[in-house]
């Protein structure tokens, strides 16, 4: 996987997470509920999404690191000693 593809993957995941956050916020704000209850739901959802996004970004970072390590090992094998 080259650097451009990795950047595209990170950009896609970032956009996906941001879109989910915005969508969840709009959905909660447009539902007919008292303000206190809506704020509580937003707080809970934001906390859940933040944890999920952090987990997914950690997984993506680990995957990218493994691929880079594999590419470095392959490159070293090809270079003459």
TIVO-2410 file (N, C-alpha, C; in nm, 3 decimals):
# residues 81
REC num residu      c1      c2      c3 atome chaine
REC   1      X   0.086  -0.117   0.000     N      A
REC   1      X   0.000   0.000   0.000    CA      A
REC   1      X   0.090   0.123   0.000     C      A
REC   2      X   0.071   0.213  -0.095     N      A
REC   2      X   0.156   0.331  -0.100    CA      A
REC   2      X   0.100   0.443  -0.013     C      A
REC   3      X   0.178   0.549   0.001     N      A
REC   3      X   0.142   0.659   0.092    CA      A
REC   3      X   0.011   0.727   0.050     C      A
REC   4      X  -0.012   0.741  -0.080     N      A
REC   4      X  -0.135   0.806  -0.126    CA      A
REC   4      X  -0.258   0.724  -0.087     C      A
REC   5      X  -0.249   0.595  -0.102     N      A
REC   5      X  -0.362   0.508  -0.066    CA      A
REC   5      X  -0.387   0.514   0.084     C      A
REC   6      X  -0.281   0.518   0.163     N      A
REC   6      X  -0.296   0.527   0.308    CA      A
REC   6      X  -0.362   0.659   0.347     C      A
REC   7      X  -0.319   0.767   0.284     N      A
REC   7      X  -0.380   0.897   0.313    CA      A
REC   7      X  -0.527   0.898   0.275     C      A
REC   8      X  -0.559   0.835   0.163     N      A
REC   8      X  -0.699   0.828   0.120    CA      A
REC   8      X  -0.781   0.748   0.220     C      A
REC   9      X  -0.726   0.640   0.272     N      A
REC   9      X  -0.797   0.558   0.371    CA      A
REC   9      X  -0.821   0.637   0.499     C      A
REC  10      X  -0.719   0.709   0.546     N      A
REC  10      X  -0.734   0.790   0.666    CA      A
REC  10      X  -0.836   0.901   0.642     C      A
REC  11      X  -0.831   0.965   0.526     N      A
REC  11      X  -0.927   1.070   0.494    CA      A
REC  11      X  -1.069   1.015   0.489     C      A
REC  12      X  -1.085   0.898   0.431     N      A
REC  12      X  -1.218   0.836   0.423    CA      A
REC  12      X  -1.273   0.806   0.562     C      A
REC  13      X  -1.190   0.745   0.646     N      A
REC  13      X  -1.235   0.710   0.781    CA      A
REC  13      X  -1.267   0.837   0.860     C      A
REC  14      X  -1.183   0.938   0.847     N      A
REC  14      X  -1.209   1.065   0.917    CA      A
REC  14      X  -1.340   1.127   0.871     C      A
REC  15      X  -1.363   1.127   0.742     N      A
REC  15      X  -1.488   1.181   0.689    CA      A
REC  15      X  -1.609   1.101   0.733     C      A
REC  16      X  -1.593   0.971   0.738     N      A
REC  16      X  -1.701   0.883   0.783    CA      A
REC  16      X  -1.737   0.911   0.928     C      A
REC  17      X  -1.636   0.924   1.013     N      A
REC  17      X  -1.660   0.951   1.155    CA      A
REC  17      X  -1.723   1.089   1.172     C      A
REC  18      X  -1.671   1.188   1.103     N      A
REC  18      X  -1.727   1.322   1.112    CA      A
REC  18      X  -1.872   1.324   1.064     C      A
REC  19      X  -1.901   1.257   0.956     N      A
REC  19      X  -2.038   1.250   0.905    CA      A
REC  19      X  -2.131   1.182   1.004     C      A
REC  20      X  -2.083   1.077   1.070     N      A
REC  20      X  -2.165   1.008   1.169    CA      A
REC  20      X  -2.195   1.099   1.288     C      A
REC  21      X  -2.097   1.174   1.331     N      A
REC  21      X  -2.116   1.265   1.443    CA      A
REC  21      X  -2.217   1.373   1.406     C      A
REC  22      X  -2.200   1.434   1.290     N      A
REC  22      X  -2.292   1.539   1.246    CA      A
REC  22      X  -2.433   1.483   1.229     C      A
REC  23      X  -2.445   1.368   1.166     N      A
REC  23      X  -2.576   1.306   1.146    CA      A
REC  23      X  -2.646   1.274   1.277     C      A
REC  24      X  -2.570   1.219   1.371     N      A
REC  24      X  -2.629   1.187   1.502    CA      A
REC  24      X  -2.674   1.314   1.574     C      A
REC  25      X  -2.593   1.417   1.566     N      A
REC  25      X  -2.629   1.544   1.630    CA      A
REC  25      X  -2.755   1.605   1.571     C      A
REC  26      X  -2.764   1.606   1.439     N      A
REC  26      X  -2.882   1.662   1.373    CA      A
REC  26      X  -3.005   1.579   1.406     C      A
REC  27      X  -2.992   1.448   1.406     N      A
REC  27      X  -3.106   1.361   1.438    CA      A
REC  27      X  -3.156   1.386   1.579     C      A
REC  28      X  -3.065   1.402   1.672     N      A
REC  28      X  -3.107   1.426   1.811    CA      A
REC  28      X  -3.168   1.564   1.830     C      A
REC  29      X  -3.113   1.661   1.759     N      A
REC  29      X  -3.165   1.797   1.775    CA      A
REC  29      X  -3.302   1.816   1.711     C      A
REC  30      X  -3.336   1.732   1.616     N      A
REC  30      X  -3.465   1.748   1.548    CA      A
REC  30      X  -3.575   1.661   1.609     C      A
REC  31      X  -3.542   1.581   1.709     N      A
REC  31      X  -3.645   1.500   1.773    CA      A
REC  31      X  -3.716   1.582   1.879     C      A
REC  32      X  -3.848   1.565   1.892     N      A
REC  32      X  -3.923   1.645   1.990    CA      A
REC  32      X  -3.904   1.591   2.133     C      A
REC  33      X  -3.815   1.653   2.208     N      A
REC  33      X  -3.789   1.616   2.347    CA      A
REC  33      X  -3.753   1.743   2.423     C      A
REC  34      X  -3.763   1.736   2.555     N      A
REC  34      X  -3.718   1.851   2.635    CA      A
REC  34      X  -3.567   1.873   2.618     C      A
REC  35      X  -3.523   1.996   2.631     N      A
REC  35      X  -3.382   2.031   2.611    CA      A
REC  35      X  -3.287   1.953   2.699     C      A
REC  36      X  -3.320   1.935   2.826     N      A
REC  36      X  -3.232   1.865   2.919    CA      A
REC  36      X  -3.210   1.721   2.873     C      A
REC  37      X  -3.318   1.656   2.832     N      A
REC  37      X  -3.308   1.517   2.786    CA      A
REC  37      X  -3.226   1.508   2.657     C      A
REC  38      X  -3.246   1.603   2.567     N      A
REC  38      X  -3.171   1.605   2.441    CA      A
REC  38      X  -3.022   1.623   2.467     C      A
REC  39      X  -2.987   1.716   2.555     N      A
REC  39      X  -2.845   1.739   2.587    CA      A
REC  39      X  -2.782   1.614   2.648     C      A
REC  40      X  -2.857   1.544   2.732     N      A
REC  40      X  -2.806   1.422   2.794    CA      A
REC  40      X  -2.781   1.315   2.687     C      A
REC  41      X  -2.874   1.301   2.593     N      A
REC  41      X  -2.857   1.204   2.484    CA      A
REC  41      X  -2.737   1.240   2.397     C      A
REC  42      X  -2.722   1.368   2.370     N      A
REC  42      X  -2.608   1.413   2.287    CA      A
REC  42      X  -2.477   1.380   2.356     C      A
REC  43      X  -2.469   1.407   2.485     N      A
REC  43      X  -2.349   1.378   2.561    CA      A
REC  43      X  -2.316   1.228   2.557     C      A
REC  44      X  -2.416   1.144   2.582     N      A
REC  44      X  -2.394   0.999   2.581    CA      A
REC  44      X  -2.350   0.951   2.442     C      A
REC  45      X  -2.418   0.999   2.340     N      A
REC  45      X  -2.385   0.956   2.204    CA      A
REC  45      X  -2.247   1.004   2.163     C      A
REC  46      X  -2.213   1.127   2.198     N      A
REC  46      X  -2.081   1.181   2.164    CA      A
REC  46      X  -1.971   1.099   2.232     C      A
REC  47      X  -1.993   1.061   2.355     N      A
REC  47      X  -1.895   0.979   2.427    CA      A
REC  47      X  -1.879   0.843   2.360     C      A
REC  48      X  -1.991   0.782   2.323     N      A
REC  48      X  -1.987   0.651   2.258    CA      A
REC  48      X  -1.917   0.659   2.122     C      A
REC  49      X  -1.952   0.761   2.044     N      A
REC  49      X  -1.892   0.777   1.910    CA      A
REC  49      X  -1.743   0.806   1.923     C      A
REC  50      X  -1.705   0.889   2.019     N      A
REC  50      X  -1.564   0.922   2.037    CA      A
REC  50      X  -1.484   0.795   2.068     C      A
REC  51      X  -1.536   0.711   2.155     N      A
REC  51      X  -1.467   0.586   2.188    CA      A
REC  51      X  -1.458   0.494   2.068     C      A
REC  52      X  -1.567   0.485   1.993     N      A
REC  52      X  -1.568   0.400   1.874    CA      A
REC  52      X  -1.471   0.452   1.769     C      A
REC  53      X  -1.470   0.583   1.749     N      A
REC  53      X  -1.380   0.642   1.649    CA      A
REC  53      X  -1.234   0.621   1.690     C      A
REC  54      X  -1.205   0.638   1.818     N      A
REC  54      X  -1.068   0.618   1.865    CA      A
REC  54      X  -1.024   0.474   1.843     C      A
REC  55      X  -1.114   0.380   1.873     N      A
REC  55      X  -1.081   0.238   1.851    CA      A
REC  55      X  -1.054   0.210   1.704     C      A
REC  56      X  -1.137   0.263   1.617     N      A
REC  56      X  -1.121   0.237   1.474    CA      A
REC  56      X  -0.994   0.302   1.420     C      A
REC  57      X  -0.964   0.422   1.466     N      A
REC  57      X  -0.841   0.488   1.421    CA      A
REC  57      X  -0.718   0.413   1.472     C      A
REC  58      X  -0.725   0.360   1.595     N      A
REC  58      X  -0.614   0.279   1.646    CA      A
REC  58      X  -0.594   0.155   1.561     C      A
REC  59      X  -0.705   0.091   1.523     N      A
REC  59      X  -0.696  -0.027   1.436    CA      A
REC  59      X  -0.635   0.009   1.302     C      A
REC  60      X  -0.680   0.121   1.245     N      A
REC  60      X  -0.627   0.165   1.115    CA      A
REC  60      X  -0.479   0.198   1.126     C      A
REC  61      X  -0.440   0.266   1.233     N      A
REC  61      X  -0.299   0.301   1.252    CA      A
REC  61      X  -0.215   0.175   1.265     C      A
REC  62      X  -0.264   0.077   1.339     N      A
REC  62      X  -0.192  -0.049   1.353    CA      A
REC  62      X  -0.178  -0.121   1.220     C      A
REC  63      X  -0.285  -0.122   1.142     N      A
REC  63      X  -0.282  -0.186   1.011    CA      A
REC  63      X  -0.181  -0.117   0.919     C      A
REC  64      X  -0.183   0.014   0.919     N      A
REC  64      X  -0.089   0.091   0.835    CA      A
REC  64      X   0.054   0.064   0.880     C      A
REC  65      X   0.078   0.062   1.012     N      A
REC  65      X   0.212   0.035   1.064    CA      A
REC  65      X   0.260  -0.102   1.018     C      A
REC  66      X   0.173  -0.202   1.029     N      A
REC  66      X   0.211  -0.337   0.986    CA      A
REC  66      X   0.245  -0.340   0.838     C      A
REC  67      X   0.167  -0.271   0.757     N      A
REC  67      X   0.194  -0.269   0.613    CA      A
REC  67      X   0.325  -0.199   0.580     C      A
REC  68      X   0.351  -0.089   0.651     N      A
REC  68      X   0.477  -0.017   0.630    CA      A
REC  68      X   0.595  -0.106   0.672     C      A
REC  69      X   0.581  -0.173   0.787     N      A
REC  69      X   0.687  -0.263   0.833    CA      A
REC  69      X   0.712  -0.373   0.729     C      A
REC  70      X   0.604  -0.430   0.676     N      A
REC  70      X   0.618  -0.534   0.573    CA      A
REC  70      X   0.688  -0.480   0.449     C      A
REC  71      X   0.655  -0.358   0.409     N      A
REC  71      X   0.717  -0.297   0.291    CA      A
REC  71      X   0.866  -0.271   0.315     C      A
REC  72      X   0.901  -0.228   0.436     N      A
REC  72      X   1.042  -0.204   0.469    CA      A
REC  72      X   1.119  -0.334   0.467     C      A
REC  73      X   1.062  -0.439   0.524     N      A
REC  73      X   1.129  -0.570   0.525    CA      A
REC  73      X   1.148  -0.620   0.381     C      A
REC  74      X   1.045  -0.606   0.299     N      A
REC  74      X   1.055  -0.650   0.159    CA      A
REC  74      X   1.161  -0.570   0.084     C      A
REC  75      X   1.169  -0.440   0.110     N      A
REC  75      X   1.267  -0.355   0.043    CA      A
REC  75      X   1.410  -0.394   0.085     C      A
REC  76      X   1.427  -0.424   0.213     N      A
REC  76      X   1.560  -0.464   0.263    CA      A
REC  76      X   1.605  -0.597   0.201     C      A
REC  77      X   1.511  -0.685   0.179     N      A
REC  77      X   1.545  -0.814   0.117    CA      A
REC  77      X   1.592  -0.795  -0.027     C      A
REC  78      X   1.536  -0.697  -0.094     N      A
REC  78      X   1.570  -0.674  -0.235    CA      A
REC  78      X   1.702  -0.602  -0.254     C      A
REC  79      X   1.743  -0.526  -0.152     N      A
REC  79      X   1.869  -0.451  -0.163    CA      A
REC  79      X   1.986  -0.546  -0.145     C      A
REC  80      X   2.090  -0.527  -0.226     N      A
REC  80      X   2.210  -0.613  -0.210    CA      A
REC  80      X   2.281  -0.578  -0.079     C      A
REC  81      X   2.334  -0.679  -0.015     N      A
REC  81      X   2.404  -0.658   0.114    CA      A
REC  81      X   2.541  -0.602   0.095     C      A
***
